[in-house]
Amino acid sequence: MSPSNELEPRNEDQPTVEWTTYDAHLHYTCAAIQDLRQTGLQGWNPIPTMARTDPGELPLAEGPATPMYFQAAGDGSYATSGMFAFGSAAFVAGAFAVNAIANSAAKRKAQADLQRRWMPAPLGVVMVSPARALFWNPTETYSLYWTGLDMIDLTGADTVMFRYKGVANGADTVVQFQTLWAVLIFALAAHEAFPNHPRWRSGDWLPIGFEDRCEAAGYPRPDVR
């Protein structure tokens, strides 16, 4: 099986199937995993990348990625507004009521912001190799080596989640990447460091019927489950 990211079917004799960009990324992923098992990716050429690579490292993919961190949007603090009002008693009472409502809304928002949730960070780029994912954007750069992860999972068709201990403080860190290379990232990490992952062992890291879809679109049938 050879990798392909073409969007049109190769064999005109095959039934017409809409072959999407996502399908192309999955097919490339299958080709990489299949050849990784069989030959260790011998003969694969590194893809062009701006990232600094380790000696002997083989960049397999690179593309846009949005990181999301499980954290609070704020620290619970908020600014209250004071006011002076002049006029009739009714006007003054109304003005103070409006101000009290605004302060109450600010307090509720600050309390809500204390709740941890998935917070997107600026869009960046992820480079993927058999050993790691290297991410960078205008504000941060870091590598996630598969052997340094405590946990990994696919949380969506294009979203992969990691848990690891921060280098600086040893605290548990959870991050998600939203990228078309999410399945490739998961598969490479599972092959290297998570061989007993239930999604990996069951084969449902690939969509049901994907092999049939490849054949129908005129692409080699993957054999990776």
QUIUR-V478721 format. One record per residue. N is the residue number from 1. RES is the residue in one small letter. SS is DSSP state (alpha for helix, beta for strand, coil for the rest). PSI is psi in degrees with one decimal (* if undefined). OMEGA is omega in whole degrees, 0 to 359 (* if undefined). Layout:
[[N,RES,SS,PSI,OMEGA] [N,RES,SS,PSI,OMEGA]]
This chain:
[[1,m,coil,131.3,180] [2,s,coil,148.6,182] [3,p,coil,148.8,177] [4,s,coil,138.8,172] [5,n,coil,25.9,176] [6,e,coil,151.2,182] [7,l,coil,-10.1,181] [8,e,coil,146.6,177] [9,p,coil,146.6,181] [10,r,coil,-35.5,188] [11,n,coil,112.5,183] [12,e,coil,-17.2,179] [13,d,coil,-15.4,180] [14,q,coil,154.1,176] [15,p,coil,148.8,181] [16,t,coil,125.5,177] [17,v,coil,135.5,177] [18,e,coil,116.2,183] [19,w,coil,109.4,187] [20,t,coil,169.7,175] [21,t,alpha,-37.7,178] [22,y,alpha,-42.7,176] [23,d,alpha,-42.0,180] [24,a,alpha,-41.2,178] [25,h,alpha,-40.1,178] [26,l,alpha,-41.0,181] [27,h,alpha,-40.8,176] [28,y,alpha,-41.6,178] [29,t,alpha,-46.3,180] [30,c,alpha,-42.3,179] [31,a,alpha,-42.1,181] [32,a,alpha,-45.3,181] [33,i,alpha,-42.2,180] [34,q,alpha,-44.6,181] [35,d,alpha,-31.1,176] [36,l,alpha,-40.5,179] [37,r,alpha,-36.2,188] [38,q,alpha,-41.5,187] [39,t,alpha,-2.0,185] [40,g,coil,25.8,179] [41,l,coil,26.6,175] [42,q,coil,134.6,180] [43,g,coil,-9.5,177] [44,w,coil,137.2,177] [45,n,coil,142.6,177] [46,p,coil,140.5,176] [47,i,coil,152.9,177] [48,p,coil,138.6,179] [49,t,coil,147.8,174] [50,m,coil,-11.3,184] [51,a,coil,146.1,173] [52,r,coil,126.3,183] [53,t,coil,155.0,176] [54,d,coil,158.1,177] [55,p,coil,126.4,179] [56,g,coil,-0.1,182] [57,e,coil,142.0,182] [58,l,coil,99.8,176] [59,p,beta,125.6,182] [60,l,beta,-28.2,184] [61,a,beta,156.7,176] [62,e,beta,139.1,180] [63,g,beta,176.6,182] [64,p,beta,147.4,178] [65,a,beta,139.7,174] [66,t,beta,115.5,176] [67,p,beta,146.5,176] [68,m,beta,130.5,183] [69,y,beta,139.1,179] [70,f,beta,97.7,186] [71,q,beta,169.1,177] [72,a,beta,147.2,179] [73,a,coil,-17.2,180] [74,g,coil,-179.1,181] [75,d,coil,9.8,179] [76,g,coil,-7.7,181] [77,s,coil,154.6,176] [78,y,coil,158.2,181] [79,a,coil,130.0,175] [80,t,coil,152.5,179] [81,s,coil,128.1,173] [82,g,coil,166.9,182] [83,m,coil,159.1,170] [84,f,coil,139.7,180] [85,a,coil,138.7,179] [86,f,coil,140.9,178] [87,g,coil,-154.6,180] [88,s,coil,162.8,179] [89,a,alpha,-39.1,180] [90,a,alpha,-41.2,180] [91,f,alpha,-44.9,181] [92,v,alpha,-42.9,180] [93,a,alpha,-41.8,180] [94,g,alpha,-41.5,181] [95,a,alpha,-43.2,179] [96,f,alpha,-31.9,178] [97,a,alpha,-42.9,179] [98,v,alpha,-41.3,179] [99,n,alpha,-39.6,179] [100,a,alpha,-38.7,179] [101,i,alpha,-42.0,180] [102,a,alpha,-42.7,179] [103,n,alpha,-37.6,179] [104,s,alpha,-40.0,179] [105,a,alpha,-39.9,178] [106,a,alpha,-39.0,179] [107,k,alpha,-43.6,180] [108,r,alpha,-41.5,179] [109,k,alpha,-41.5,180] [110,a,alpha,-39.4,178] [111,q,alpha,-40.3,178] [112,a,alpha,-35.9,181] [113,d,alpha,-13.6,176] [114,l,coil,-20.4,181] [115,q,coil,129.2,181] [116,r,beta,141.3,180] [117,r,beta,172.1,178] [118,w,beta,116.3,182] [119,m,beta,118.6,179] [120,p,beta,142.2,174] [121,a,beta,173.7,180] [122,p,beta,144.7,178] [123,l,beta,143.4,178] [124,g,beta,-156.2,182] [125,v,beta,140.6,175] [126,v,beta,131.3,172] [127,m,beta,132.9,185] [128,v,beta,130.3,175] [129,s,beta,173.6,178] [130,p,coil,-13.7,184] [131,a,coil,-20.8,189] [132,r,beta,171.0,166] [133,a,beta,126.8,178] [134,l,beta,122.1,183] [135,f,beta,142.0,172] [136,w,beta,147.3,171] [137,n,coil,-174.0,184] [138,p,coil,-16.6,186] [139,t,coil,-12.9,184] [140,e,coil,155.6,175] [141,t,beta,131.2,177] [142,y,beta,160.1,178] [143,s,beta,143.7,174] [144,l,beta,98.5,177] [145,y,beta,136.2,184] [146,w,alpha,-38.9,183] [147,t,alpha,-10.6,178] [148,g,alpha,1.6,181] [149,l,coil,145.0,173] [150,d,coil,-27.2,184] [151,m,beta,151.4,174] [152,i,beta,149.2,175] [153,d,beta,153.9,171] [154,l,beta,121.6,180] [155,t,beta,2.8,178] [156,g,beta,172.6,181] [157,a,coil,-31.1,181] [158,d,coil,26.8,184] [159,t,beta,130.0,179] [160,v,beta,139.5,184] [161,m,beta,140.8,178] [162,f,beta,151.2,167] [163,r,beta,133.3,180] [164,y,beta,167.6,178] [165,k,beta,129.7,181] [166,g,coil,140.9,181] [167,v,coil,-39.2,186] [168,a,coil,-44.9,187] [169,n,coil,-2.9,180] [170,g,coil,7.2,181] [171,a,coil,147.9,176] [172,d,beta,132.2,179] [173,t,beta,135.3,178] [174,v,beta,130.6,181] [175,v,beta,146.0,172] [176,q,beta,144.2,171] [177,f,beta,127.9,171] [178,q,beta,110.7,186] [179,t,coil,151.6,176] [180,l,coil,-12.6,177] [181,w,coil,15.9,182] [182,a,alpha,-43.4,183] [183,v,alpha,-37.4,175] [184,l,alpha,-44.8,179] [185,i,alpha,-49.2,181] [186,f,alpha,-45.9,185] [187,a,alpha,-42.6,179] [188,l,alpha,-41.5,179] [189,a,alpha,-41.8,180] [190,a,alpha,-42.3,179] [191,h,alpha,-39.9,185] [192,e,alpha,-41.7,192] [193,a,alpha,-8.6,183] [194,f,coil,56.9,185] [195,p,coil,-19.5,181] [196,n,coil,11.6,177] [197,h,coil,129.9,184] [198,p,alpha,-35.4,179] [199,r,alpha,-35.2,179] [200,w,alpha,-44.9,182] [201,r,alpha,-35.1,181] [202,s,alpha,-20.6,181] [203,g,coil,2.1,183] [204,d,coil,18.4,168] [205,w,coil,-15.1,172] [206,l,coil,147.2,178] [207,p,coil,148.2,177] [208,i,coil,132.3,176] [209,g,coil,11.7,183] [210,f,alpha,-36.4,179] [211,e,alpha,-43.6,178] [212,d,alpha,-36.8,179] [213,r,alpha,-41.4,178] [214,c,alpha,-47.0,180] [215,e,alpha,-42.7,181] [216,a,alpha,-28.3,180] [217,a,coil,-1.4,177] [218,g,coil,18.1,179] [219,y,coil,154.3,178] [220,p,coil,140.8,181] [221,r,coil,123.6,179] [222,p,coil,153.6,177] [223,d,coil,76.3,187] [224,v,coil,-6.4,181] [225,r,coil,*,*]]
